[in-house]
Amino acid sequence: MESVSHALAELPPAMPTVLVGFTDSADVVYEGRAGDRATFERTLRTVAPTGDSGGADVASALERARLHLAGLPEQPPFARLLLVTDDLTAPGDLLQAAYDCAHSGITVDVVVLDTSPRAGELAEVIVGVTGGSWEAAPGEGDLGRAISAAGRRAALQSLEAGARPVEVGPASAESVAAEPAPAEPAPAEPADAPAGEAVRAEAEESAGAQPGAGGAAGRGPDAPEQATAAPGGAGDAGGEGAGGEGAGGEEPPGRRRPAPRRVDVTFPVFTLVPTVANGNVERIGESLRTIVPFLEDLTGLRYYPPPTYVTDDTTVTHLRRTCEPDARFTTEDHTGDVPSGALAADEEAAVDRVRALLVTFTEHVLDVGPDTDLVHVRREALGGFAGNVRRYLAGRPTSLDEDSGAGPSFPEPPMIWRQRCAEDFPSFAGLYCELVTRYTDRHIRAHSRNRIDPEVRARLVTELGPRAAAAIERSVGGVVADPPIDQDFRLRLGAALDDLRTMVDARDPVASEFLRSGANVFGVFRYSGGAGRFGRSGMLVPTSAPAVLMGAGALGKVAAALRGDAVLDEPTWERAAAFCELALVHEHTHAAIATGLDEHGARAAAAGTSAWAAGTRLNEALAAWAQAHFYRDNPRMAQECTHYIRSGSHRTWPYRGADILERLYQDGGIEPVRRFIRLLRVTPETAQAEFDLLPAR
């Protein structure tokens, strides 16, 4: 009882407080204000264990507290629940109850009297989902200290929020869940008031509580703004649904996503290929423990992921060709030429103009002296250079290994050329343009010497007569009539090359290693149908239900592509695993948008219908943005996601729309992104039309 009094002493007297007592059932036993300590303590003395099940149903206690809060006529600005129990070893639907609390914007702190490792693991599950903190209290002194610390955290949160929250005070018959009650408007204590500073200092010093597990470190009592329920939607104290991002976008620009949280749940992953190593299947299951709660935080939906099947690569790649816009960007054909219309009209015109001028250059500039690079310049002028320019402008990798249109008479380009073209194409383009203009100038000087301009010859005929003019003409080697390469050609070539170099230099250099490795082609989500028509193991995937399919050879093939040969060192293997996880995030984002449950328990209304395809471009933009958001705090992977997003233009590469979503997120937090998800789930055509009106950068 003394520990409860200490906790109440830490709270503002006017703070509404609710007490829920439970063993195998849970009931509200007190509802009042923190300042009414006498009544509160009398209630505690009358509380006695009920039921004879022998185990405390913590899940029921959390659910009872959540329902009580949901039934209040006026919702508080935030809610914090303190769970005090000596039994977490029979959790029931503990994770489900924790999820429900998180979606209702309730932060749960736990004080557990049991010091067993299992109790600690379960406490970590609860606070990992809800964003609270937990602490073991094996002795009476420990219990009082832990409960007092929880009270100080609630008081600090009240000060930070500038409002009186509903707070749950601890009490116990056998176990007790305490829940906040609605706040009446009351002036917040001034930030500079001595009492307020004392509460703040004491709360900040009470760092003995354990933060949430699985990536939730740092989401403890020092981040109260992330425990505020989002207005008008399902808040989530573990991610964007709560606090800064979910509460109307008050977080300043340059926002950071809270660390991904991990849930201790096993999601269905089935391998249909006997040769797949168990470690690869386990890696997918382990990734889903972070990906699933991340997607719930992002979408604001309840996501029960469909099964993930590890199947043969043939099934996956064939399915992707019908449902993924980037399916044509495989390892083999990604460096091929860009399809017509992929570039903007002015870019297409500039490339075509240079291509035509280089054809003339190749036909007439044949010999400008020994020991030159002319043969290599002419080789690329046959089409290779213009093709690489188009690939670079489209955000595709560049390479001199592609077919340039040159015959076998042309030798292979020097290795230094190949390296510069692949690694720094703007530099290569500048060098190449300089060589073209240099050899053009040499040709003009060499072939205009001892030549008579047609106008000069006409004047000679007029002044000296035909015979004299013919004799002079023979003496200097003849008249060049309309030479294809002259000063006029030189001016047109220089202007065209300058325009092209300006476009190349202005384009952000993009080389998506994710695309070049082919990692993106090893995953696919399908709502129904199609899996059994291709590879052998695809026949085993049910076609009447949603499923995410991952290629069995993904990890090894991606690692080999990154390495360039069959020798796989550890860093390469880890990077390949990260790329495979990137594909997993992408496909499960599609699945969450289509199958996630809203507040009414309904999936996307348009999913599985012919109308769903109308929102494909927005759907892909959301999946690409989710990848970047997932790795926001990982600089290397975040850069890779950016490269992938910018690997094409807005007109032909729907993933480029993720740039627009990122701008919406930076300006207004997660809610503008969620709005497009909700609209897409109901009316894809309207959502796509509205998204297309947003300006691209």
C-alpha positions in Angstrom: 0.0 0.0 0.0 2.9 2.4 0.8 4.2 2.0 -2.7 0.9 3.0 -4.2 0.8 6.1 -2.0 4.3 7.0 -3.3 3.1 6.6 -6.9 0.0 8.8 -6.3 2.2 11.4 -4.6 4.2 11.8 -7.8 1.0 12.5 -9.9 -0.7 15.9 -10.2 -3.6 15.8 -7.8 -6.2 16.6 -10.5 -5.0 13.7 -12.7 -8.0 11.3 -13.3 -7.0 7.7 -12.3 -8.6 4.4 -12.7 -7.8 1.1 -11.0 -8.5 -2.3 -12.6 -8.1 -5.4 -10.4 -7.7 -8.8 -11.9 -6.8 -12.4 -11.5 -8.7 -14.7 -13.9 -11.2 -11.8 -14.5 -10.8 -8.0 -14.6 -13.0 -5.2 -13.2 -12.7 -1.5 -12.6 -12.5 -1.1 -8.8 -11.8 2.6 -8.5 -12.2 5.7 -10.6 -11.2 9.1 -9.2 -8.4 11.6 -8.9 -4.8 11.0 -7.9 -5.2 13.5 -5.1 -7.9 11.5 -3.4 -5.4 9.1 -1.8 -7.5 8.2 1.2 -10.3 6.8 -0.9 -7.8 5.1 -3.2 -6.1 3.3 -0.3 -9.4 2.2 1.2 -10.2 0.6 -2.1 -6.9 -1.2 -2.1 -7.5 -2.6 1.4 -10.9 -4.1 0.3 -9.6 -5.7 -2.9 -9.3 -9.4 -2.7 -8.4 -12.1 -5.3 -11.3 -13.5 -7.3 -11.6 -16.7 -9.2 -9.8 -19.9 -8.7 -8.0 -20.5 -11.9 -4.6 -20.1 -10.3 -3.3 -17.8 -13.0 -3.6 -14.0 -13.6 -5.2 -13.2 -17.0 -3.0 -10.2 -17.9 -4.5 -10.0 -21.4 -8.0 -9.6 -20.0 -6.8 -6.9 -17.7 -5.3 -4.9 -20.5 -8.4 -5.4 -22.6 -10.6 -4.3 -19.8 -8.6 -1.1 -19.2 -8.6 -0.4 -23.0 -12.3 -0.8 -23.3 -12.9 1.4 -20.3 -10.9 4.2 -21.9 -12.6 3.7 -25.2 -16.0 4.1 -23.6 -15.3 7.5 -22.0 -17.4 10.3 -23.5 -14.3 12.5 -23.9 -11.0 11.1 -24.9 -7.9 12.3 -23.0 -4.9 13.8 -24.8 -2.9 10.7 -23.9 -3.2 7.6 -21.7 -0.6 5.7 -19.8 -1.3 2.3 -18.2 0.8 0.8 -15.3 0.6 -3.0 -15.1 1.6 -4.4 -11.7 1.6 -8.2 -11.5 3.4 -11.2 -10.1 2.4 -13.5 -12.9 3.1 -13.1 -16.6 3.8 -16.8 -17.4 0.2 -17.5 -18.6 -0.2 -14.7 -21.0 -3.2 -15.9 -23.1 -3.7 -13.4 -25.9 -1.1 -11.1 -24.4 0.4 -9.9 -27.7 -3.1 -9.2 -29.2 -4.0 -7.2 -26.1 -0.8 -5.2 -26.3 -1.4 -4.5 -30.0 -4.9 -3.3 -29.2 -3.6 -1.0 -26.5 -0.9 0.4 -28.9 -3.5 1.0 -31.6 -5.7 2.8 -29.0 -2.7 5.1 -28.2 -2.1 3.6 -24.7 1.4 3.4 -23.4 1.9 0.4 -21.1 4.5 0.3 -18.3 5.1 -3.0 -16.5 6.3 -3.7 -13.0 6.7 -7.4 -12.5 7.4 -9.1 -9.2 8.6 -12.3 -10.9 12.3 -12.3 -11.7 12.3 -15.3 -14.0 13.7 -14.9 -17.6 10.3 -15.8 -19.0 8.6 -13.1 -17.1 11.2 -10.6 -18.4 10.6 -11.8 -22.0 6.9 -11.3 -21.7 7.3 -7.9 -20.2 9.6 -6.9 -23.0 6.9 -8.1 -25.5 4.3 -5.8 -23.9 6.4 -2.7 -23.7 8.0 -3.4 -27.1 4.6 -3.2 -28.7 3.3 -0.2 -26.7 6.4 1.9 -26.3 6.5 1.8 -22.5 9.1 0.6 -20.0 9.3 -2.3 -17.6 11.1 -3.1 -14.4 11.5 -6.1 -12.1 10.6 -5.6 -8.4 11.6 -8.7 -6.4 11.4 -6.9 -3.0 9.1 -4.5 -1.2 11.6 -1.7 -1.5 12.0 -2.4 -5.2 8.3 -2.4 -5.7 7.9 1.1 -4.2 10.8 2.5 -6.2 9.5 1.0 -9.5 6.0 2.3 -9.0 7.2 5.7 -7.9 9.3 5.9 -11.0 6.3 5.0 -13.2 4.4 7.8 -11.5 7.1 10.3 -12.2 7.1 9.3 -15.9 3.4 9.9 -16.1 3.8 13.3 -14.4 6.6 14.2 -16.8 4.4 13.2 -19.7 1.7 15.4 -18.4 4.0 18.3 -18.3 5.4 17.7 -21.8 1.9 17.3 -23.2 0.6 20.4 -21.5 -2.6 18.6 -20.4 -3.8 16.3 -17.7 -3.9 12.7 -18.9 -5.7 9.7 -17.7 -3.4 7.7 -15.5 -3.5 4.2 -14.2 -2.5 3.9 -10.6 -1.1 0.5 -9.4 -2.9 -1.6 -6.9 -3.1 -5.3 -6.4 -5.3 -8.0 -5.0 -3.3 -10.7 -6.6 -2.4 -8.5 -9.6 -3.6 -5.1 -10.8 -3.8 -3.2 -14.1 -4.2 0.5 -13.6 -5.6 2.6 -16.4 -5.9 6.4 -17.0 -9.2 8.1 -17.0 -10.4 11.1 -19.0 -8.9 14.4 -18.2 -10.8 17.6 -17.5 -9.1 20.7 -18.9 -6.8 22.1 -16.4 -3.9 24.6 -16.8 -0.6 22.8 -17.1 2.1 23.6 -14.6 4.5 26.2 -16.1 7.6 24.7 -17.5 9.8 26.9 -15.3 7.9 26.2 -12.1 10.1 24.6 -9.4 7.8 21.7 -8.8 7.6 21.0 -12.6 11.4 21.0 -12.9 11.6 18.7 -9.9 9.2 16.2 -11.4 11.1 16.5 -14.8 14.5 15.9 -13.2 13.3 13.0 -11.1 11.6 11.4 -14.0 14.6 11.8 -16.2 16.8 10.2 -13.5 14.5 7.2 -13.2 16.3 5.4 -16.0 16.3 2.0 -14.3 13.3 0.8 -16.3 13.9 -1.4 -19.3 12.8 0.0 -22.7 10.9 -2.1 -25.1 12.8 -4.9 -26.7 13.5 -5.6 -30.4 14.5 -2.2 -31.7 12.3 -0.2 -29.3 15.3 1.0 -27.3 15.0 4.7 -26.7 11.2 4.5 -26.7 11.0 4.8 -22.9 9.9 7.5 -20.6 12.1 10.1 -22.3 9.9 10.2 -25.4 6.3 11.1 -24.1 5.3 12.8 -27.4 5.4 9.4 -29.1 2.7 8.1 -26.7 0.0 10.5 -27.6 -2.9 9.0 -29.4 -3.5 10.1 -33.0 -6.7 12.2 -33.3 -9.3 10.6 -35.4 -7.4 7.3 -36.0 -5.8 4.4 -34.4 -2.7 5.6 -32.5 0.2 3.3 -32.0 2.8 4.0 -29.4 5.3 1.9 -31.1 5.6 3.9 -34.4 4.2 6.6 -36.6 0.6 6.1 -35.4 1.5 7.7 -32.1 2.9 11.1 -31.2 4.8 13.2 -33.6 3.9 11.6 -36.9 0.4 10.3 -36.1 -0.8 13.4 -34.2 -1.1 15.8 -37.1 2.5 16.1 -38.3 3.8 18.5 -35.7 7.3 17.0 -35.9 9.7 19.4 -37.7 11.1 18.8 -41.1 13.9 16.2 -41.4 11.8 13.9 -39.3 13.2 10.5 -38.2 11.2 7.3 -37.8 11.3 5.6 -34.4 13.5 2.6 -34.3 11.8 -0.5 -35.8 10.2 -2.5 -33.1 10.3 -6.3 -33.1 7.5 -8.6 -31.9 8.0 -12.0 -30.5 5.6 -13.7 -32.9 6.1 -16.5 -35.5 4.6 -15.6 -38.9 3.9 -18.3 -41.5 6.8 -19.0 -43.8 6.7 -22.2 -45.9 9.5 -23.6 -48.0 8.4 -25.5 -51.1 11.9 -26.2 -52.3 13.7 -29.0 -50.4 17.2 -27.7 -51.2 16.7 -24.3 -49.5 18.8 -24.0 -46.3 16.7 -23.7 -43.2 18.8 -20.6 -42.3 17.3 -18.7 -45.2 13.8 -19.5 -44.2 14.5 -18.5 -40.6 16.0 -15.3 -41.9 12.7 -14.4 -43.6 10.7 -15.3 -40.5 13.0 -13.2 -38.4 12.7 -10.2 -40.7 8.9 -10.4 -40.6 9.0 -9.9 -36.8 10.2 -6.3 -37.6 8.4 -5.8 -40.9 4.9 -6.6 -39.8 4.7 -4.1 -36.9 6.5 -1.6 -39.1 3.7 -1.9 -41.7 1.0 -1.6 -39.1 2.6 1.6 -37.8 2.9 2.9 -41.4 -0.6 2.0 -42.7 -2.6 2.4 -39.5 -4.1 -1.0 -40.3 -4.2 -4.3 -38.4 -2.0 -6.6 -40.6 -2.2 -10.4 -40.3 0.3 -11.2 -43.0 -0.6 -13.9 -45.6 1.8 -16.9 -45.8 5.2 -16.3 -47.3 6.2 -19.1 -49.6 9.7 -19.8 -50.6 9.3 -21.3 -54.1 11.2 -21.8 -57.3 12.6 -18.7 -59.1 10.7 -19.5 -62.3 7.3 -19.1 -60.6 8.3 -15.8 -59.0 9.8 -14.2 -62.1 7.0 -15.2 -64.4 4.4 -13.8 -62.0 6.2 -10.6 -61.7 6.0 -10.0 -65.4 2.3 -9.5 -65.1 2.1 -7.5 -61.9 5.3 -5.6 -61.3 6.4 -2.6 -63.5 10.1 -3.2 -62.8 10.0 -6.9 -63.9 11.8 -6.0 -67.2 14.8 -4.8 -65.2 16.4 -8.2 -64.7 20.1 -8.7 -64.3 20.4 -9.8 -67.9 18.5 -7.0 -69.6 18.6 -4.1 -67.3 21.5 -2.5 -69.1 19.8 -2.8 -72.5 18.5 0.2 -74.4 15.7 2.4 -73.0 12.3 1.9 -74.7 11.1 4.7 -76.9 9.2 7.4 -75.1 11.0 6.8 -71.8 12.7 10.2 -71.9 11.3 13.7 -72.0 10.7 15.1 -75.5 13.6 17.5 -75.3 15.9 14.8 -74.2 14.8 12.4 -76.9 15.4 15.2 -79.5 18.8 16.1 -78.2 20.0 12.4 -78.3 18.6 11.9 -81.8 20.3 15.0 -83.1 23.7 13.9 -81.7 23.1 10.3 -83.0 22.6 11.6 -86.6 25.6 13.9 -86.5 27.8 11.1 -85.2 26.8 8.9 -88.1 28.1 11.6 -90.5 31.3 11.8 -88.4 31.8 8.0 -88.6 31.4 7.9 -92.3 33.8 10.8 -93.2 36.4 11.1 -90.4 38.6 8.2 -91.4 42.3 9.2 -90.9 43.6 12.0 -88.8 47.1 10.7 -88.1 48.7 7.8 -86.3 48.5 6.9 -82.6 45.1 8.3 -81.9 41.9 7.0 -80.3 39.9 7.7 -83.4 39.0 4.1 -84.0 37.4 3.9 -80.5 35.6 7.2 -81.0 34.2 6.0 -84.3 33.2 2.7 -82.7 31.0 4.4 -80.1 29.8 6.9 -82.6 28.0 4.1 -84.5 25.3 4.1 -81.7 27.0 3.1 -78.5 27.5 6.6 -77.1 23.9 7.8 -77.9 22.5 4.6 -76.3 24.5 5.1 -73.1 23.4 8.7 -72.9 19.7 7.5 -73.1 20.4 4.9 -70.4 22.0 7.5 -68.2 19.2 10.0 -68.6 16.7 7.2 -67.8 18.6 6.3 -64.6 20.0 3.1 -66.0 23.5 1.7 -65.7 25.9 2.5 -68.5 28.4 0.1 -70.1 30.6 -0.1 -73.2 30.0 -3.8 -73.3 26.6 -3.3 -74.9 26.2 -3.6 -78.6 27.4 -0.4 -80.1 26.5 -1.3 -83.7 30.2 -1.7 -84.6 31.4 -4.6 -86.7 34.3 -7.0 -85.9 36.8 -4.7 -87.6 36.6 -2.3 -84.6 38.8 -3.3 -81.6 37.4 -3.4 -78.1 37.6 -0.1 -76.2 40.4 0.3 -73.6 39.7 -0.8 -70.1 40.1 2.7 -68.8 37.2 3.7 -71.0 35.0 0.9 -69.7 35.7 1.8 -66.1 35.0 5.5 -66.6 31.8 4.8 -68.6 30.4 2.5 -65.9 31.6 4.4 -62.8 31.4 8.1 -63.8 29.5 8.6 -67.0 29.4 12.4 -66.9 33.2 12.4 -66.9 33.3 9.9 -69.7 30.7 11.9 -71.8 32.8 15.0 -71.4 36.0 13.2 -72.5 34.2 11.6 -75.5 32.7 14.9 -76.7 36.1 16.6 -76.5 37.6 13.8 -78.6 34.8 14.0 -81.2 35.2 17.8 -81.6 39.1 17.5 -81.7 39.0 14.9 -84.5 36.4 16.9 -86.4 38.7 20.0 -86.3 41.6 17.9 -87.5 39.6 16.5 -90.4 38.5 20.0 -91.5 42.0 21.3 -91.4 43.5 18.4 -93.3 40.8 18.2 -96.0 40.2 21.9 -96.6 43.8 22.6 -97.5 44.5 23.0 -101.2 40.7 23.0 -101.9 38.8 25.6 -103.9 35.5 26.7 -102.5 32.7 26.4 -105.2 32.0 30.1 -104.9 35.7 30.9 -105.5 35.7 28.6 -108.6 32.6 30.4 -110.0 34.4 33.7 -109.6 37.5 32.3 -111.4 35.4 31.1 -114.3 33.8 34.5 -114.6 37.1 36.5 -114.4 39.6 34.1 -116.1 37.4 31.9 -118.2 36.6 28.2 -118.0 40.0 26.9 -119.2 42.0 28.9 -116.8 39.7 28.0 -113.9 40.0 24.3 -114.8 43.8 24.5 -114.9 43.9 26.2 -111.4 41.4 23.6 -110.1 43.6 20.7 -111.4 46.7 22.2 -109.8 45.2 22.2 -106.3 43.4 18.9 -106.4 39.9 19.6 -107.4 36.8 21.3 -106.0 35.0 20.0 -102.9 31.3 20.5 -103.6 29.2 20.7 -100.3 31.7 18.8 -98.1 29.7 16.8 -95.4 32.2 17.9 -92.6 32.9 21.6 -92.7 32.7 24.6 -90.4 28.9 24.5 -90.5 28.9 20.9 -89.4 31.4 21.7 -86.7 29.1 24.4 -85.3 26.0 22.1 -85.3 28.0 19.2 -83.7 29.4 21.5 -81.0 26.0 22.9 -80.1 24.4 19.5 -80.0 27.1 18.0 -77.8 27.0 21.0 -75.5 23.2 20.5 -75.0 23.7 16.8 -74.4 26.5 17.4 -71.8 24.3 19.9 -70.0 21.5 17.3 -69.6 23.9 14.6 -68.5 25.7 16.9 -66.0 22.3 18.1 -64.6 21.0 14.5 -64.0 21.6 13.0 -60.6 24.0 10.0 -61.1 22.1 6.8 -60.2 23.4 3.3 -60.2 21.0 1.1 -58.3 22.9 -1.9 -57.0 19.6 -3.3 -55.9 18.5 -3.3 -59.5 21.8 -4.4 -61.0 21.9 -7.4 -58.7 18.5 -8.5 -59.7 17.3 -8.7 -56.1 14.0 -7.0 -56.9 12.9 -9.8 -59.2 12.9 -12.5 -56.5 9.7 -11.5 -54.7 6.0 -11.0 -55.6 2.6 -10.5 -54.0 -0.5 -11.9 -55.6 -4.0 -11.5 -54.2 -5.2 -14.7 -55.8 -4.5 -17.1 -58.7 -1.6 -17.6 -61.0 1.0 -19.4 -58.9 0.5 -22.9 -60.3 1.0 -22.1 -63.9 4.8 -22.0 -64.0 7.5 -23.7 -61.8 7.1 -27.0 -60.1 6.8 -25.8 -56.5 4.4 -23.1 -57.6 1.8 -25.8 -58.0 1.8 -26.2 -54.3 0.9 -22.6 -53.5 -2.9 -22.2 -52.9 -4.3 -19.9 -55.6 -7.5 -18.8 -53.8 -5.9 -16.8 -51.1 -3.3 -14.0 -50.9 0.3 -15.0 -50.7 3.8 -13.5 -50.8 6.3 -15.6 -52.8 10.1 -15.4 -52.5 12.5 -17.0 -54.9 14.5 -19.9 -53.4 17.7 -18.8 -55.2 17.5 -15.2 -54.3 20.2 -15.0 -51.6 22.8 -16.9 -53.5 22.2 -15.3 -56.9 22.1 -11.8 -55.5 25.3 -12.4 -53.5 27.0 -13.8 -56.7 25.8 -10.8 -58.7 27.2 -8.4 -56.1 30.5 -10.2 -55.9 30.8 -10.8 -59.6 31.8 -14.4 -59.2 31.0 -17.5 -57.2 33.2 -16.6 -54.2 30.9 -15.1 -51.5 32.6 -13.4 -48.6 30.8 -12.4 -45.5 30.2 -8.7 -46.2 28.7 -9.5 -49.6 26.5 -12.2 -48.1 25.2 -9.7 -45.5 24.5 -7.1 -48.2 22.7 -9.7 -50.3 20.5 -10.6 -47.2 19.7 -6.9 -46.8 18.6 -6.7 -50.4 16.4 -9.7 -50.0 14.9 -8.1 -47.0 14.3 -5.0 -49.1 12.3 -7.1 -51.5 10.4 -8.7 -48.6 9.4 -5.2 -47.3 8.2 -4.2 -50.8 6.0 -7.2 -51.3 4.5 -7.2 -47.8 3.7 -3.6 -48.2 1.5 -4.5 -51.2 0.0 -7.3 -49.1 -0.7 -5.0 -46.1 -2.4 -2.4 -48.3 -4.6 -5.0 -49.9 -5.3 -7.3 -46.9 -4.8 -5.1 -43.8 -7.9 -4.7 -41.6 -9.3 -1.2 -40.9 -11.1 -0.1 -37.8 -14.2 -2.0 -39.1 -12.3 -5.2 -39.6 -12.5 -4.9 -43.4 -9.9 -5.5 -46.1 -9.4 -3.2 -49.0 -12.8 -2.9 -50.8 -11.2 -2.8 -54.3 -8.6 -5.5 -53.8 -9.1 -8.5 -56.0 -11.4 -6.6 -58.4 -10.7 -5.3 -61.8 -10.7 -1.8 -60.4 -7.5 -2.5 -58.3 -5.2 -2.1 -61.3 -6.2 1.5 -61.8 -4.1 2.4 -58.7 -1.0 0.4 -59.7 1.3 3.4 -60.0 0.4 4.7 -56.6 0.5 1.3 -55.1 4.1 0.8 -56.4 5.1 4.3 -55.2 3.8 3.4 -51.7 5.8 0.2 -51.7 9.0 1.9 -52.8 8.5 4.6 -50.2 7.9 2.0 -47.5 11.3 0.5 -48.4 13.0 3.8 -47.9 11.1 4.6 -44.7 12.0 1.2 -43.3 15.7 2.0 -43.8 15.5 5.7 -43.0 18.2 5.4 -40.2 20.5 3.1 -42.2 22.5 5.5 -44.5 23.8 2.9 -46.9 20.5 1.1 -47.5 18.6 4.4 -47.5 20.8 5.6 -50.3 20.2 2.3 -52.2 16.5 2.9 -51.8 16.9 6.4 -53.2 18.8 5.1 -56.2 16.1 2.5 -56.9 13.4 5.1 -56.7 15.2 7.4 -59.0 16.2 4.8 -61.6 13.7 6.2 -64.1 11.5 9.2 -64.9 8.1 9.8 -63.4 6.4 9.0 -66.7 7.7 5.4 -67.0 8.9 4.5 -63.6 6.1 4.5 -61.0 8.4 4.0 -58.1 9.6 7.6 -58.7 6.3 8.6 -57.1 8.0 7.7 -53.7 9.7 11.1 -54.0 6.3 12.8 -53.8 5.3 10.7 -50.9 8.5 11.6 -49.1 7.7 15.3 -49.6 4.3 14.7 -48.1 5.8 12.9 -45.2 8.3 15.6 -44.4 5.6 18.3 -44.6 2.9 16.6 -42.7 4.1 13.3 -41.1 2.6 9.9 -41.7 -1.1 11.0 -42.0 -0.9 12.3 -45.6 0.6 9.0 -46.7 -2.0 7.0 -44.8 -4.7 9.1 -46.5 -3.6 7.9 -49.9 -3.5 4.3 -48.6 -7.1 4.7 -47.4 -8.3 6.2 -50.6 -6.5 3.6 -52.7 -8.2 0.8 -50.8 -11.6 2.2 -51.6 -11.4 3.9 -55.0 -8.1 3.2 -56.7 -8.9 5.3 -59.8 -9.7 8.4 -57.7 -6.6 7.9 -55.6 -4.4 7.6 -58.6 -5.9 10.6 -60.3 -5.4 12.7 -57.2 -1.9 11.5 -56.7 -1.0 12.3 -60.4 -2.0 15.9 -59.8 0.7 16.4 -57.2 3.8 18.2 -58.7 6.9 16.1 -59.2 10.4 17.4 -58.5 
